[in-house]
Amino acid sequence: MTAHTILARPGLMFDLSLLDNLFIATHLGHTPPNPVALQQLDQLFMRCGAPIAWPSLAHSFPEQVSATERAKIWISRALLCNPRVLQLQRSDWPVGSLQAEQFQQAYAQQFPWRQLVWLEAHAPAEVIP
């Protein structure tokens, strides 16, 4: 059995709005995300106490928002790929209103069929079978 694993990285394109960064796969010819997937993202971040401000995403650019807001976009972008395993580098996690432990609990509640893996700064990325 193969697991679809995504290593979420904090890179965003600074000349694209947050919404365009979120839907970058759509711009590359992939299918747009379905409303259920967007609703799941909304619920995930609401559980963390850091809801996504959907109306402002089209008008905000990465350099205009906090590290927490940027993190919600790169994490959401990775989740829209529907991975069975999501890997996050602990050193990439934003310090601020989005607490790692709170995110981990919300993620486990929202996506019990997926696995969240934290990579430490000095640990090499592992392939999970």
C-alpha positions as CSV (number, residue, x, y, z in Angstrom):
1,M,0.0,0.0,0.0
2,T,1.3,3.4,-0.9
3,A,0.7,6.5,1.2
4,H,0.3,9.9,-0.4
5,T,2.7,12.0,1.7
6,I,3.0,15.8,1.5
7,L,5.8,17.7,3.1
8,A,4.3,21.1,3.7
9,R,6.7,23.9,3.2
10,P,6.2,27.6,4.0
11,G,7.0,29.0,0.6
12,L,4.5,31.3,-1.0
13,M,4.8,33.3,-4.2
14,F,4.9,36.9,-3.1
15,D,3.5,38.3,-6.3
16,L,0.3,36.3,-5.9
17,S,-2.6,36.9,-3.6
18,L,-3.1,34.5,-0.7
19,L,-6.1,33.1,-2.6
20,D,-4.0,32.5,-5.7
21,N,-1.3,30.9,-3.6
22,L,-3.9,28.6,-2.1
23,F,-5.2,27.6,-5.5
24,I,-1.8,27.5,-7.3
25,A,-2.5,23.9,-8.4
26,T,-5.7,25.2,-10.2
27,H,-3.5,27.7,-12.1
28,L,-1.3,24.8,-13.2
29,G,-4.2,23.0,-14.8
30,H,-5.4,20.8,-11.9
31,T,-9.0,20.6,-10.8
32,P,-10.2,23.3,-8.5
33,P,-10.9,22.2,-4.9
34,N,-14.4,21.2,-4.1
35,P,-16.5,23.2,-1.6
36,V,-16.4,20.3,0.9
37,A,-12.6,20.5,1.0
38,L,-12.7,24.3,1.6
39,Q,-15.3,23.8,4.4
40,Q,-13.0,21.2,6.0
41,L,-10.2,23.7,6.0
42,D,-12.5,26.3,7.5
43,Q,-13.5,23.9,10.3
44,L,-9.9,22.9,11.0
45,F,-8.7,26.4,11.6
46,M,-11.8,27.4,13.5
47,R,-11.1,24.5,15.9
48,C,-7.6,26.0,16.3
49,G,-9.1,29.4,17.2
50,A,-7.6,30.9,14.0
51,P,-10.3,31.0,11.4
52,I,-9.5,31.7,7.7
53,A,-10.6,35.2,6.6
54,W,-11.9,34.0,3.2
55,P,-13.1,37.4,1.9
56,S,-9.7,39.1,2.4
57,L,-7.6,36.3,0.7
58,A,-8.1,37.7,-2.8
59,H,-6.9,41.1,-1.7
60,S,-4.0,40.2,0.6
61,F,-0.5,39.3,-0.3
62,P,2.0,37.3,1.7
63,E,4.1,40.3,2.8
64,Q,1.0,42.1,4.1
65,V,-0.1,39.4,6.6
66,S,1.3,37.7,9.7
67,A,3.4,34.5,9.7
68,T,0.3,32.7,11.1
69,E,-1.8,33.8,8.2
70,R,0.8,32.7,5.7
71,A,1.1,29.4,7.5
72,K,-2.6,28.8,7.2
73,I,-2.3,29.2,3.4
74,W,0.7,26.8,2.9
75,I,-0.8,24.2,5.2
76,S,-4.2,24.5,3.5
77,R,-2.5,24.2,0.1
78,A,-0.9,21.0,1.2
79,L,-4.1,19.6,2.6
80,L,-6.0,20.4,-0.7
81,C,-3.7,17.7,-2.2
82,N,-5.6,15.3,0.0
83,P,-2.5,13.5,1.6
84,R,-2.8,10.5,3.8
85,V,0.3,11.7,5.6
86,L,1.1,15.4,6.2
87,Q,4.7,16.2,7.3
88,L,5.4,19.5,9.0
89,Q,8.9,20.7,9.9
90,R,8.7,21.9,13.5
91,S,11.2,24.7,12.7
92,D,8.9,26.1,10.0
93,W,6.0,26.4,12.4
94,P,5.0,30.0,13.0
95,V,5.3,31.4,16.5
96,G,2.1,33.3,17.3
97,S,-1.6,32.6,17.6
98,L,-1.5,29.2,15.9
99,Q,-0.2,26.8,18.6
100,A,1.3,23.5,17.3
101,E,-0.4,21.4,19.9
102,Q,-3.8,23.0,19.3
103,F,-3.3,22.4,15.6
104,Q,-2.4,18.8,16.1
105,Q,-5.5,18.1,18.2
106,A,-7.8,19.9,15.7
107,Y,-6.1,18.0,12.8
108,A,-6.7,14.6,14.5
109,Q,-10.4,15.5,15.1
110,Q,-11.0,16.9,11.6
111,F,-9.0,14.3,9.7
112,P,-8.9,11.0,11.7
113,W,-8.1,9.1,8.6
114,R,-4.9,11.1,8.0
115,Q,-1.6,11.1,9.9
116,L,0.3,14.2,10.9
117,V,4.1,13.8,11.3
118,W,6.3,16.5,12.9
119,L,9.9,16.5,11.6
120,E,12.6,17.9,13.9
121,A,15.1,20.4,12.5
122,H,18.0,17.9,12.4
123,A,16.0,14.8,11.4
124,P,16.1,13.9,7.7
125,A,12.8,13.5,6.0
126,E,11.7,9.9,6.1
127,V,9.6,8.1,3.6
128,I,6.6,6.6,5.4
129,P,5.4,3.3,4.0
